[in-house]
Every structure is written in structure tokens, then in C-alpha cells.
Amino acid sequence: MNDQQIQVREPKKQDDTATRPPAIVPESKQQGQNHMKRNSSTKTSELLQRREAPLITPTDLTRSATRDIAGAMNAILADVFALYLKTKNFHWHMSGPHFRDYHLLLDEHADQLFAMSDPIAERIRKIGGLTLRSIGHISRTQRVLDNDAEYVEPLDMIAELADDNKTLAARLREAHDVCDEHRDVATASLIEVWIDETERRAWFLYETTRRAN
């Protein structure tokens, strides 16, 4: 027998993980994990929605209702601002023998118009809409025509404002119809008050021009 060393190899141990049965997760635990995943997914979706629409306001009105009502009321708001500034313009530039009466009347009317602006804008925000942001936004939206003439006869001022208020009342009725269509009774009830105030202004202005005839 020679001097070669005989190496004895030990048999490899079998990996028992291959034959080990998979761990059984209790059903209640698995349901809990699924619930956590769903909650996480929902929260992520809500977070993304808030990032995309950070100014969204909760409301039971439909999106189409919010869009229609906000569109109608933003146009009204732009008209109110335009008519307010025109009224103040004529108030500042009034002249003639009836200066005091006309000057004070137009100041009163301007105050009424300005008082409408905040409730209109806040009503738009309450129903989930966005409102006017700047003078430029107003000028792009308004339907009331400006009057930049250097001089306007006092009675022409009064007559122009009477027509503008009459037109505003008609447009308020149109906005009321939009609110009725979408059952927005809160905005509609505010509009009813503004129609009454606007018709009163138109009446006073009309009678002022008749008195001079």
C-alpha cells in the first residue's frame, strides 16, 4: 500500500428549507395587512388630489353645478366692480346746479354696489369655485362698459347709470335661473335681495332724469 493520503468526504447536508412547508399567515393578520395597504393607497390618492386642487371646498353640489354657478356669479362680480367704479367716477366728476343731490345719491349707490362684492366672492368660494383675482381679471370678465370721457353731462351720467343698473338686474335674474337649475337656494336667496336693491337704484336714477324734463 502506498503512502497516498486517502481523503474522506463527508456527505453534504440536505437543505431542509427546500422541503420546509411555507409559513401560514393567520387570516386576521393578512386581512389587517390588506386593510393597511388600502388605507395607504387612499391617503396617497387624497394627498395627490389636494396638491392638484389645494383650494377645493367640500360641497354637496356637483362639479357641473359649481362650474355653472361660479361662472355666472364671477360675471356678476366683475359687473358689480365695473359699475361701482363707474358710479364713483361720476360721483367724483359731477357738476352743475344739482351737484350736491347727485353727488350724494351716487355715493350711496356706490356703497351699495361695493357691499355686494364680498358676499358674492365668498359665496363662490363656499360652493367650491374660484373667484376674481385682479383688476385685469375684472376687465376680461366685465360686461358693463367703462366711460373714460373727460366730461359727461350730469343727466347723461344719471341716464347711463340707470341703464346699467337695469341691465344688472336682468343679469342677476339670469344668474338666479342658473342657481334654481342646480337647487342652490342660498345663492338664489342672496340674488333676490340684490335684484331688489338694483331695481331701487334704477328707479331713483330714472326719476331723477324725469324731474329735470
Phi and psi in degrees as GROMACS dihedral restraints (atoms count N, CA, C in turn):
[ dihedral_restraints ]
;  ai    aj    ak    al  type     phi  dphi    fc
    3     4     5     6     1   -83.8    20    10
    4     5     6     7     1   179.8    20    10
    6     7     8     9     1   -88.6    20    10
    7     8     9    10     1    10.6    20    10
    9    10    11    12     1   -61.5    20    10
   10    11    12    13     1   137.7    20    10
   12    13    14    15     1   -82.4    20    10
   13    14    15    16     1   134.2    20    10
   15    16    17    18     1   -98.0    20    10
   16    17    18    19     1   118.4    20    10
   18    19    20    21     1   -90.7    20    10
   19    20    21    22     1   128.7    20    10
   21    22    23    24     1  -104.5    20    10
   22    23    24    25     1   116.4    20    10
   24    25    26    27     1   -94.0    20    10
   25    26    27    28     1   131.4    20    10
   27    28    29    30     1   -78.3    20    10
   28    29    30    31     1   141.9    20    10
   30    31    32    33     1   -64.5    20    10
   31    32    33    34     1   140.0    20    10
   33    34    35    36     1   -65.0    20    10
   34    35    36    37     1   141.1    20    10
   36    37    38    39     1   -77.5    20    10
   37    38    39    40     1   137.1    20    10
   39    40    41    42     1   -74.2    20    10
   40    41    42    43     1   136.5    20    10
   42    43    44    45     1   -76.5    20    10
   43    44    45    46     1   110.5    20    10
   45    46    47    48     1   -77.8    20    10
   46    47    48    49     1    -6.7    20    10
   48    49    50    51     1   -70.9    20    10
   49    50    51    52     1   -26.3    20    10
   51    52    53    54     1   -68.3    20    10
   52    53    54    55     1   -31.5    20    10
   54    55    56    57     1  -102.1    20    10
   55    56    57    58     1    -3.8    20    10
   57    58    59    60     1   -70.6    20    10
   58    59    60    61     1   132.2    20    10
   60    61    62    63     1   -67.9    20    10
   61    62    63    64     1   146.1    20    10
   63    64    65    66     1   -62.2    20    10
   64    65    66    67     1   147.1    20    10
   66    67    68    69     1   -65.6    20    10
   67    68    69    70     1   138.7    20    10
   69    70    71    72     1   -94.8    20    10
   70    71    72    73     1   119.0    20    10
   72    73    74    75     1   -88.9    20    10
   73    74    75    76     1   127.6    20    10
   75    76    77    78     1   -56.2    20    10
   76    77    78    79     1   143.5    20    10
   78    79    80    81     1   -60.4    20    10
   79    80    81    82     1   -40.3    20    10
   81    82    83    84     1   -63.1    20    10
   82    83    84    85     1   -38.5    20    10
   84    85    86    87     1   -68.1    20    10
   85    86    87    88     1   -40.6    20    10
   87    88    89    90     1   -64.6    20    10
   88    89    90    91     1   -40.2    20    10
   90    91    92    93     1   -63.6    20    10
   91    92    93    94     1   -38.6    20    10
   93    94    95    96     1   -63.7    20    10
   94    95    96    97     1   -39.9    20    10
   96    97    98    99     1   -65.3    20    10
   97    98    99   100     1   -41.3    20    10
   99   100   101   102     1   -63.8    20    10
  100   101   102   103     1   -39.8    20    10
  102   103   104   105     1   -63.7    20    10
  103   104   105   106     1   -41.4    20    10
  105   106   107   108     1   -63.6    20    10
  106   107   108   109     1   -39.1    20    10
  108   109   110   111     1   -64.7    20    10
  109   110   111   112     1   -42.8    20    10
  111   112   113   114     1   -64.3    20    10
  112   113   114   115     1   -42.3    20    10
  114   115   116   117     1   -61.7    20    10
  115   116   117   118     1   -42.0    20    10
  117   118   119   120     1   -63.7    20    10
  118   119   120   121     1   -41.0    20    10
  120   121   122   123     1   -65.6    20    10
  121   122   123   124     1   -40.9    20    10
  123   124   125   126     1   -64.5    20    10
  124   125   126   127     1   -44.0    20    10
  126   127   128   129     1   -63.5    20    10
  127   128   129   130     1   -39.3    20    10
  129   130   131   132     1   -63.4    20    10
  130   131   132   133     1   -43.1    20    10
  132   133   134   135     1   -63.1    20    10
  133   134   135   136     1   -43.4    20    10
  135   136   137   138     1   -64.3    20    10
  136   137   138   139     1   -38.3    20    10
  138   139   140   141     1   -63.8    20    10
  139   140   141   142     1   -42.5    20    10
  141   142   143   144     1   -64.1    20    10
  142   143   144   145     1   -39.7    20    10
  144   145   146   147     1   -63.6    20    10
  145   146   147   148     1   -40.8    20    10
  147   148   149   150     1   -66.0    20    10
  148   149   150   151     1   -35.6    20    10
  150   151   152   153     1   -68.4    20    10
  151   152   153   154     1   -38.3    20    10
  153   154   155   156     1   -75.1    20    10
  154   155   156   157     1   -31.7    20    10
  156   157   158   159     1  -134.8    20    10
  157   158   159   160     1    71.5    20    10
  159   160   161   162     1   -66.3    20    10
  160   161   162   163     1   -19.3    20    10
  162   163   164   165     1  -101.6    20    10
  163   164   165   166     1    13.6    20    10
  165   166   167   168     1   -65.3    20    10
  166   167   168   169     1   140.3    20    10
  168   169   170   171     1  -118.1    20    10
  169   170   171   172     1   130.6    20    10
  171   172   173   174     1   -61.7    20    10
  172   173   174   175     1   133.4    20    10
  174   175   176   177     1  -156.6    20    10
  175   176   177   178     1   151.8    20    10
  177   178   179   180     1   -87.1    20    10
  178   179   180   181     1    -3.3    20    10
  180   181   182   183     1   -73.2    20    10
  181   182   183   184     1   149.6    20    10
  183   184   185   186     1   -72.2    20    10
  184   185   186   187     1   164.9    20    10
  186   187   188   189     1   -62.6    20    10
  187   188   189   190     1   -38.7    20    10
  189   190   191   192     1   -66.6    20    10
  190   191   192   193     1   -35.9    20    10
  192   193   194   195     1   -64.7    20    10
  193   194   195   196     1   -46.2    20    10
  195   196   197   198     1   -59.6    20    10
  196   197   198   199     1   -44.1    20    10
  198   199   200   201     1   -62.3    20    10
  199   200   201   202     1   -46.6    20    10
  201   202   203   204     1   -67.4    20    10
  202   203   204   205     1   -46.3    20    10
  204   205   206   207     1   -68.3    20    10
  205   206   207   208     1   -43.5    20    10
  207   208   209   210     1   -62.7    20    10
  208   209   210   211     1   -39.5    20    10
  210   211   212   213     1   -63.0    20    10
  211   212   213   214     1   -44.5    20    10
  213   214   215   216     1   -65.5    20    10
  214   215   216   217     1   -42.2    20    10
  216   217   218   219     1   -77.1    20    10
  217   218   219   220     1   -29.5    20    10
  219   220   221   222     1   -66.6    20    10
  220   221   222   223     1   -36.5    20    10
  222   223   224   225     1   -65.2    20    10
  223   224   225   226     1   -40.7    20    10
  225   226   227   228     1   -62.8    20    10
  226   227   228   229     1   -43.8    20    10
  228   229   230   231     1   -61.7    20    10
  229   230   231   232     1   -42.6    20    10
  231   232   233   234     1   -62.7    20    10
  232   233   234   235     1   -41.5    20    10
  234   235   236   237     1   -64.0    20    10
  235   236   237   238     1   -39.4    20    10
  237   238   239   240     1   -64.0    20    10
  238   239   240   241     1   -44.5    20    10
  240   241   242   243     1   -63.1    20    10
  241   242   243   244     1   -43.1    20    10
  243   244   245   246     1   -64.6    20    10
  244   245   246   247     1   -41.9    20    10
  246   247   248   249     1   -71.2    20    10
  247   248   249   250     1   -34.1    20    10
  249   250   251   252     1   -59.8    20    10
  250   251   252   253     1   -48.9    20    10
  252   253   254   255     1   -68.6    20    10
  253   254   255   256     1   -36.1    20    10
  255   256   257   258     1   -64.7    20    10
  256   257   258   259     1   -40.7    20    10
  258   259   260   261     1   -63.5    20    10
  259   260   261   262     1   -42.0    20    10
  261   262   263   264     1   -67.2    20    10
  262   263   264   265     1   -36.6    20    10
  264   265   266   267     1   -58.6    20    10
  265   266   267   268     1   -49.0    20    10
  267   268   269   270     1   -69.0    20    10
  268   269   270   271     1   -33.6    20    10
  270   271   272   273     1   -61.3    20    10
  271   272   273   274     1   -44.7    20    10
  273   274   275   276     1   -69.8    20    10
  274   275   276   277     1   -34.5    20    10
  276   277   278   279     1  -105.4    20    10
  277   278   279   280     1    19.8    20    10
  279   280   281   282     1   -68.2    20    10
  280   281   282   283     1   150.6    20    10
  282   283   284   285     1  -152.0    20    10
  283   284   285   286     1   175.8    20    10
  285   286   287   288     1    99.1    20    10
  286   287   288   289     1   178.4    20    10
  288   289   290   291     1   -66.2    20    10
  289   290   291   292     1   -21.8    20    10
  291   292   293   294     1  -102.8    20    10
  292   293   294   295     1    25.7    20    10
  294   295   296   297     1   -51.2    20    10
  295   296   297   298     1   -51.4    20    10
  297   298   299   300     1   -61.7    20    10
  298   299   300   301     1   -48.0    20    10
  300   301   302   303     1   -61.8    20    10
  301   302   303   304     1   -48.4    20    10
  303   304   305   306     1   -68.7    20    10
  304   305   306   307     1   -40.9    20    10
  306   307   308   309     1   -58.7    20    10
  307   308   309   310     1   -47.1    20    10
  309   310   311   312     1   -71.4    20    10
  310   311   312   313     1   -37.2    20    10
  312   313   314   315     1   -61.8    20    10
  313   314   315   316     1   -46.0    20    10
  315   316   317   318     1   -69.3    20    10
  316   317   318   319     1   -31.6    20    10
  318   319   320   321     1   -65.1    20    10
  319   320   321   322     1   -41.9    20    10
  321   322   323   324     1   -62.0    20    10
  322   323   324   325     1   -43.5    20    10
  324   325   326   327     1   -65.5    20    10
  325   326   327   328     1   -39.4    20    10
  327   328   329   330     1   -63.0    20    10
  328   329   330   331     1   -41.2    20    10
  330   331   332   333     1   -61.5    20    10
  331   332   333   334     1   -40.0    20    10
  333   334   335   336     1   -62.0    20    10
  334   335   336   337     1   -44.4    20    10
  336   337   338   339     1   -64.8    20    10
  337   338   339   340     1   -45.3    20    10
  339   340   341   342     1   -63.2    20    10
  340   341   342   343     1   -35.1    20    10
  342   343   344   345     1   -64.9    20    10
  343   344   345   346     1   -21.3    20    10
  345   346   347   348     1   -75.6    20    10
  346   347   348   349     1   -27.8    20    10
  348   349   350   351     1   -62.9    20    10
  349   350   351   352     1   -48.2    20    10
  351   352   353   354     1   -65.8    20    10
  352   353   354   355     1   -46.8    20    10
  354   355   356   357     1   -59.6    20    10
  355   356   357   358     1   -35.7    20    10
  357   358   359   360     1   -64.8    20    10
  358   359   360   361     1   -50.1    20    10
  360   361   362   363     1   -62.6    20    10
  361   362   363   364     1   -43.1    20    10
  363   364   365   366     1   -68.3    20    10
  364   365   366   367     1   -33.0    20    10
  366   367   368   369     1   -64.9    20    10
  367   368   369   370     1   -39.2    20    10
  369   370   371   372     1   -61.7    20    10
  370   371   372   373     1   -42.3    20    10
  372   373   374   375     1   -69.3    20    10
  373   374   375   376     1   -35.2    20    10
  375   376   377   378     1   -62.2    20    10
  376   377   378   379     1   -32.4    20    10
  378   379   380   381     1   -93.5    20    10
  379   380   381   382     1     9.2    20    10
  381   382   383   384     1    94.9    20    10
  382   383   384   385     1     9.3    20    10
  384   385   386   387     1   -95.9    20    10
  385   386   387   388     1   172.9    20    10
  387   388   389   390     1  -110.7    20    10
  388   389   390   391     1   150.2    20    10
  390   391   392   393     1  -120.8    20    10
  391   392   393   394     1  -169.8    20    10
  393   394   395   396     1   -66.4    20    10
  394   395   396   397     1   147.7    20    10
  396   397   398   399     1  -120.6    20    10
  397   398   399   400     1   -15.4    20    10
  399   400   401   402     1  -162.3    20    10
  400   401   402   403     1   170.4    20    10
  402   403   404   405     1   -61.2    20    10
  403   404   405   406     1   -39.4    20    10
  405   406   407   408     1   -62.0    20    10
  406   407   408   409     1   -39.6    20    10
  408   409   410   411     1   -63.4    20    10
  409   410   411   412     1   -40.9    20    10
  411   412   413   414     1   -62.0    20    10
  412   413   414   415     1   -47.7    20    10
  414   415   416   417     1   -64.2    20    10
  415   416   417   418     1   -30.6    20    10
  417   418   419   420     1   -77.0    20    10
  418   419   420   421     1   -19.3    20    10
  420   421   422   423     1  -105.2    20    10
  421   422   423   424     1   -29.7    20    10
  423   424   425   426     1   -63.7    20    10
  424   425   426   427     1   150.0    20    10
  426   427   428   429     1  -113.9    20    10
  427   428   429   430     1   -13.5    20    10
  429   430   431   432     1   -72.0    20    10
  430   431   432   433     1   131.7    20    10
  432   433   434   435     1   -80.7    20    10
  433   434   435   436     1   136.5    20    10
  435   436   437   438     1   -75.8    20    10
  436   437   438   439     1   160.3    20    10
  438   439   440   441     1  -131.1    20    10
  439   440   441   442     1   102.5    20    10
  441   442   443   444     1  -102.2    20    10
  442   443   444   445     1    16.6    20    10
  444   445   446   447     1   -62.7    20    10
  445   446   447   448     1   144.9    20    10
  447   448   449   450     1   -67.4    20    10
  448   449   450   451     1   -35.5    20    10
  450   451   452   453     1  -140.0    20    10
  451   452   453   454     1   134.0    20    10
  453   454   455   456     1  -131.1    20    10
  454   455   456   457     1   134.1    20    10
  456   457   458   459     1   -59.7    20    10
  457   458   459   460     1   140.1    20    10
  459   460   461   462     1   -52.2    20    10
  460   461   462   463     1   -45.2    20    10
  462   463   464   465     1   -71.0    20    10
  463   464   465   466     1   -28.1    20    10
  465   466   467   468     1   -68.5    20    10
  466   467   468   469     1   -36.5    20    10
  468   469   470   471     1   -59.6    20    10
  469   470   471   472     1   -49.8    20    10
  471   472   473   474     1   -61.9    20    10
  472   473   474   475     1   -44.3    20    10
  474   475   476   477     1   -65.0    20    10
  475   476   477   478     1   -40.3    20    10
  477   478   479   480     1   -65.0    20    10
  478   479   480   481     1   -42.4    20    10
  480   481   482   483     1   -67.8    20    10
  481   482   483   484     1   -34.8    20    10
  483   484   485   486     1   -61.4    20    10
  484   485   486   487     1   -44.8    20    10
  486   487   488   489     1   -64.3    20    10
  487   488   489   490     1   -41.9    20    10
  489   490   491   492     1   -63.1    20    10
  490   491   492   493     1   -40.7    20    10
  492   493   494   495     1   -69.5    20    10
  493   494   495   496     1   -37.5    20    10
  495   496   497   498     1   -62.1    20    10
  496   497   498   499     1   -42.0    20    10
  498   499   500   501     1   -66.7    20    10
  499   500   501   502     1   -39.1    20    10
  501   502   503   504     1   -61.7    20    10
  502   503   504   505     1   -40.9    20    10
  504   505   506   507     1   -60.8    20    10
  505   506   507   508     1   -41.5    20    10
  507   508   509   510     1   -64.5    20    10
  508   509   510   511     1   -39.4    20    10
  510   511   512   513     1   -72.5    20    10
  511   512   513   514     1   -30.6    20    10
  513   514   515   516     1   -64.7    20    10
  514   515   516   517     1   -37.5    20    10
  516   517   518   519     1   -64.5    20    10
  517   518   519   520     1   -38.5    20    10
  519   520   521   522     1   -63.9    20    10
  520   521   522   523     1   -42.0    20    10
  522   523   524   525     1   -65.0    20    10
  523   524   525   526     1   -35.9    20    10
  525   526   527   528     1   -61.1    20    10
  526   527   528   529     1   -40.3    20    10
  528   529   530   531     1   -61.7    20    10
  529   530   531   532     1   -39.2    20    10
  531   532   533   534     1   -63.4    20    10
  532   533   534   535     1   -42.8    20    10
  534   535   536   537     1   -64.4    20    10
  535   536   537   538     1   -41.4    20    10
  537   538   539   540     1   -61.3    20    10
  538   539   540   541     1   -40.2    20    10
  540   541   542   543     1   -59.3    20    10
  541   542   543   544     1   -35.4    20    10
  543   544   545   546     1  -104.4    20    10
  544   545   546   547     1    11.6    20    10
  546   547   548   549     1    58.2    20    10
  547   548   549   550     1    36.5    20    10
  549   550   551   552     1   -91.4    20    10
  550   551   552   553     1    81.9    20    10
  552   553   554   555     1   -70.5    20    10
  553   554   555   556     1   -27.7    20    10
  555   556   557   558     1   -67.0    20    10
  556   557   558   559     1   -49.2    20    10
  558   559   560   561     1   -64.8    20    10
  559   560   561   562     1   -40.2    20    10
  561   562   563   564     1   -60.7    20    10
  562   563   564   565     1   -40.4    20    10
  564   565   566   567     1   -66.7    20    10
  565   566   567   568     1   -35.3    20    10
  567   568   569   570     1   -66.3    20    10
  568   569   570   571     1   -42.6    20    10
  570   571   572   573     1   -59.9    20    10
  571   572   573   574     1   -36.9    20    10
  573   574   575   576     1   -61.1    20    10
  574   575   576   577     1   -38.5    20    10
  576   577   578   579     1   -67.0    20    10
  577   578   579   580     1   -42.2    20    10
  579   580   581   582     1   -67.8    20    10
  580   581   582   583     1   -33.9    20    10
  582   583   584   585     1   -62.4    20    10
  583   584   585   586     1   -44.5    20    10
  585   586   587   588     1   -61.6    20    10
  586   587   588   589     1   -44.3    20    10
  588   589   590   591     1   -64.5    20    10
  589   590   591   592     1   -41.2    20    10
  591   592   593   594     1   -67.4    20    10
  592   593   594   595     1   -40.3    20    10
  594   595   596   597     1   -65.7    20    10
  595   596   597   598     1   -33.7    20    10
  597   598   599   600     1   -66.0    20    10
  598   599   600   601     1   -42.5    20    10
  600   601   602   603     1   -62.2    20    10
  601   602   603   604     1   -45.0    20    10
  603   604   605   606     1   -60.8    20    10
  604   605   606   607     1   -39.9    20    10
  606   607   608   609     1   -63.2    20    10
  607   608   609   610     1   -49.6    20    10
  609   610   611   612     1   -61.4    20    10
  610   611   612   613     1   -42.2    20    10
  612   613   614   615     1   -66.4    20    10
  613   614   615   616     1   -41.2    20    10
  615   616   617   618     1   -63.1    20    10
  616   617   618   619     1   -46.6    20    10
  618   619   620   621     1   -65.8    20    10
  619   620   621   622     1   -29.3    20    10
  621   622   623   624     1   -65.1    20    10
  622   623   624   625     1   -40.0    20    10
  624   625   626   627     1   -72.1    20    10
  625   626   627   628     1   -33.1    20    10
  627   628   629   630     1   -68.1    20    10
  628   629   630   631     1   -33.4    20    10
  630   631   632   633     1   -64.1    20    10
  631   632   633   634     1   -28.5    20    10
  633   634   635   636     1   -84.2    20    10
  634   635   636   637     1   -10.9    20    10
